[in-house]
Amino acid sequence: MMPGLLSWTLVLAGGALGAIVRVAITRFFVRHQGSDFPRGTLVVNLSGAFVVGLLAGVMFIWSRWDPTDPAFVFLVHGLVGSYTTVSSLSLEWLLLLRAGRARAAWAYLAATVIGGMVLVLLGLLLGLTVVARALMQVVS
């Protein structure tokens, strides 16, 4: 396969998998906790922020953060890119406002944005730490 076609195929495969997992998690939360608050999308976006930070930490050391690396393309652009979703966040925020639940809407937005930034940093630190420890064991 040509490099361009390989990249598109990796994004497509990762994207399909990420979208399926996102829908499954969202449906799980609606089924078990109701739809009064978009818990599923919140969990998806926060866990996605953590995972992308973790992958960044690992891939920064292993591949020197090469965005054309096939693993990076599949995992970050494909899987996590379709797993997390700003469009669902935006729609659910708007629906909370429309339902007269402004406090819940703003809490949801703040939890997603602030929580996402905190978790991406925690994921990055964990990824860097895990890889650094693995390299130390290899060297010693």
N, C-alpha and C positions, 0 to 999 in steps of 0.2 A: 504494500500500500504506500502511496505517496504520503510524505509527512503531513500535509494539509488534510488529506482524507483521514489519516490515522487520528489526528487531533479531533476532527469532527465526530468520528466514530466513538472516541473515548468520551467526549462531552455528551453525546447521545446516550450511550450506555449508562454513564454515571447519572445523567439527568433523569433517565427513566427510573432508575433505582431510588434516587433521592425523592422524586415525586411520589412514588408508591409508599415509601416509609413515612413521608410527611402526611399523606392522606390517612394512613393507618393510625398514626399517633393522634391526629385531630379527631378522627372518628371514635377512637378509644375514649378520649376525654369527654366528648359529647355524650357517648353512651353511658359512661359511668359517673359523670359529674354534671351533666346538663349543659345547656348552651347559654346560660345567663352571663357568662364571662368567657372570653376566648382563651381558655387555659391551654388547649392543645397547641395553638399557634404560638403562644408565649413559650411553652416548653420547647417547641421546635426551634424557634429563633434563638433562644438562650443556649440550648444544647449545640445548635449549629455554630454559634459564635465561639463556644468553647472548643469544639472540634476543629474549626478552622484555625484557631490560635495554636492548638496542639499540633496540627499538621504543619503550620508555619514554623514552629520551633524545630520539629523533626526535620523538615525538608530544608530549612535554612542551613543546617549543618551538613546533612547528607548530600544535597544536590546544589548547595550554594544558592538556593532560592531561584532556581531556573524555572520560570513559568511555562517553558515549553517541554519540560520533563513530562513524559507520559503519565507518571503517577500523579503529578501535580494537576495536570489537565483533567484526568479522570476524577480524582478526589475533590479538588477545590472547585474547579469550574463546573464540572458535571454534577457529582453527587451532592456536595454541600450547597452549591449554587442553586440547585432545584429544590433541595430539602428546605432551606430557609426561604422566606418569602416576605418581601416588603408589601406586595400588593394585598395579601391577606391581612397583614397588620393594618394597612391603611383602610381597607373596607370594614374590618371589625371595629376599628376606632370610630369610624363614621357611623356605623350602626349603633354603637353605644351612645354616641351623642344624639342621634336621631331618637333613641328610646328615652331620652331625658336623663341619661346616666353620665353626666359630664365628669363627675368625680372619678367614676370607674374608668372612663375613657382616658383621662389624663394620667391616672395611676398605671393603666395598661401601657400607655406610650412611654412613660418614664421608666417603668420596670423593664421594658424591652430595650430601650436605648441605653440606659445606664447599666442595667444588668448585662447586656450584650458586650459593652465595652469592658466591664470588669472581667467577664468570663473569657473574652478573647485574650486578655492579658494573662489571666491565670493559665489558660491553655498554652499560650506561648511559653510561659515560664516552666510549666510542667514538661513540655516537649523539649525545651533546651536542656533541662535538668536530666531527663531520662537519657537523651542522646549523649550528653556529657559524661554521665556515669557509665554508659555502655562503652564509650571510647576509652575511659580511664581503665576499665577492666581489660580491654583489649591491649592497651599499652603496657599495663603492669604485669 
